């Protein structure tokens, strides 16, 4: 499967679909019948960086470099297929990764200053970014490091990798507090 740019992500959703995101390109889903990746029409100048399935709705959250986060719903009509979530200030728009965490929350790395941004799903199935004060109680936002990958394990332990400093593990406790 030849590519023209750097692979940002390969992702398997709960239905067994394989998705790929290439740098400076859009989304593509693997079609087993054609044995090829089928490109999804991407109507934006900014490029997707990462996606994750929102399993309760059949939609996907997509972090978009220098823009923010959108909800992609493949089965919706063309006007509602891509819906931008909250507008982010320019300092928070260099998004990388988007990872499910705890109780309908998602973590997103911000490469502008290395902060982890925390989003939660609202009652209307939109993403709302928690402010620094709210998020500081849940994740180690005080750390100013460039986290390249974020992964939550089955016990809600948060694993963070930095570009050149190592791996940090943060455990979630029942009182919502975090320990390193």
C-alpha positions in Angstrom: 0.0 0.0 0.0 2.1 2.9 -1.2 1.9 6.3 0.6 3.0 9.8 -0.3 3.5 11.2 3.2 4.3 10.2 6.8 1.8 7.9 8.4 0.3 9.8 11.4 -1.9 6.9 12.6 -3.3 3.5 11.8 -6.5 2.8 13.7 -8.9 -0.1 14.0 -12.4 0.8 15.1 -14.9 -1.4 17.0 -16.3 -2.7 13.7 -12.9 -3.9 12.5 -12.4 -1.1 10.0 -8.8 0.0 9.4 -8.3 3.7 9.1 -5.2 5.6 8.2 -4.2 9.2 8.4 -1.3 10.5 6.4 0.5 13.8 7.1 -0.8 16.5 4.7 -3.6 14.2 3.5 -7.0 13.3 4.9 -8.6 10.2 6.2 -8.8 6.8 4.4 -10.6 3.6 5.3 -9.4 0.2 4.1 -11.8 -1.6 1.7 -11.1 -5.4 1.8 -13.0 -6.0 -1.5 -10.9 -3.5 -3.4 -7.8 -4.3 -1.3 -7.0 -0.6 -1.0 -7.5 2.4 1.1 -10.4 4.6 0.0 -9.9 8.3 0.7 -12.6 10.2 2.5 -13.2 13.6 0.9 -11.6 16.1 3.3 -13.0 19.6 2.8 -10.5 21.5 5.0 -7.1 23.2 4.4 -5.8 21.9 7.8 -4.8 18.3 8.1 -6.1 15.6 10.5 -3.6 14.3 13.0 -5.4 11.6 14.9 -8.8 9.9 15.3 -10.6 7.9 17.8 -14.1 6.3 17.7 -16.9 7.6 20.0 -18.5 4.2 20.4 -21.8 5.3 21.7 -22.7 7.3 18.6 -20.8 5.7 15.7 -18.9 9.0 15.2 -15.2 9.7 15.4 -13.3 12.5 17.1 -10.6 13.8 14.9 -7.8 16.2 16.1 -6.8 18.6 13.3 -3.4 20.2 13.2 -3.7 24.0 13.7 -7.5 24.0 13.9 -9.0 21.9 16.8 -11.2 18.9 17.1 -14.1 17.8 14.9 -16.7 15.1 15.0 -16.8 13.0 11.8 -20.0 11.0 11.3 -19.6 8.9 8.1 -23.4 8.0 7.9 -24.5 11.7 8.2 -25.5 13.8 5.2 -22.7 15.9 3.7 -23.6 19.1 5.7 -23.4 17.3 9.1 -20.6 14.8 8.3 -17.9 17.1 9.8 -18.8 19.2 12.8 -16.2 21.4 14.5 -16.2 21.4 18.3 -15.2 24.4 20.4 -13.0 27.0 18.9 -9.5 26.8 20.4 -7.2 29.8 20.9 -4.2 29.8 18.5 -1.8 28.6 21.2 -3.8 25.4 21.6 -4.2 24.4 18.0 -1.1 22.3 17.3 -2.8 19.1 18.3 -1.3 15.7 18.2 -3.0 12.5 19.3 -6.4 12.1 20.8 -6.9 9.3 23.3 -9.9 8.0 25.2 -9.5 8.0 28.9 -12.0 7.9 31.8 -15.8 8.4 31.7 -16.2 9.8 28.2 -13.0 12.0 28.5 -10.3 12.3 25.9 -6.7 13.5 26.2 -5.1 15.5 23.4 -1.4 16.5 23.3 -0.6 20.1 22.3 2.8 20.4 20.7 2.8 24.2 21.0 3.8 24.1 24.7 3.6 20.4 25.5 0.5 20.6 27.6 -2.1 17.9 27.7 -5.6 19.1 26.9 -8.5 17.3 28.4 -11.9 17.1 26.7 -15.2 15.6 27.9 -18.2 14.5 26.0 -21.3 16.6 26.8 -24.9 15.5 27.1 -25.4 16.7 23.5 -22.5 14.5 22.2 -20.1 17.4 21.6 -16.6 17.7 23.0 -15.9 20.4 25.6 -12.4 21.3 26.6 -12.0 21.4 30.4 -10.2 24.5 31.6 -6.7 24.3 33.1 -8.1 24.5 36.6 -10.6 21.6 36.0 -8.1 19.6 34.1 -5.3 20.0 36.7 -7.3 17.9 39.1 -7.4 15.1 36.6 -4.1 15.1 34.7 -0.6 16.4 35.3 -1.1 19.6 33.3 1.6 21.4 35.3 4.3 19.5 33.4 5.5 21.4 30.4 6.8 18.6 28.3 6.2 17.5 24.7 4.2 14.3 25.1 4.3 12.4 21.8 2.1 9.5 22.7 -0.5 9.1 25.4 -2.1 5.7 26.3 -4.5 4.7 29.1 -4.4 1.1 30.1 -7.2 -1.1 31.4 -6.7 0.2 35.0 -6.9 3.9 33.8 -3.1 4.3 34.4 -2.0 7.0 32.0 1.3 6.3 30.1 3.0 9.3 28.5 6.0 9.3 26.2 8.2 12.3 25.7 10.3 13.0 22.6 13.6 12.5 24.4 13.2 12.1 28.1 11.5 8.8 28.7 8.1 7.5 29.8 5.9 8.7 32.6 3.1 6.7 34.2 0.4 8.4 36.1 -2.2 6.4 38.1 -5.8 7.5 38.7 -7.1 7.0 42.2 -10.8 6.7 43.2 -10.8 10.3 44.5 -9.8 11.5 41.0 -6.4 12.4 42.3 -3.3 11.6 40.3 0.1 10.2 41.4 3.2 9.9 39.4 
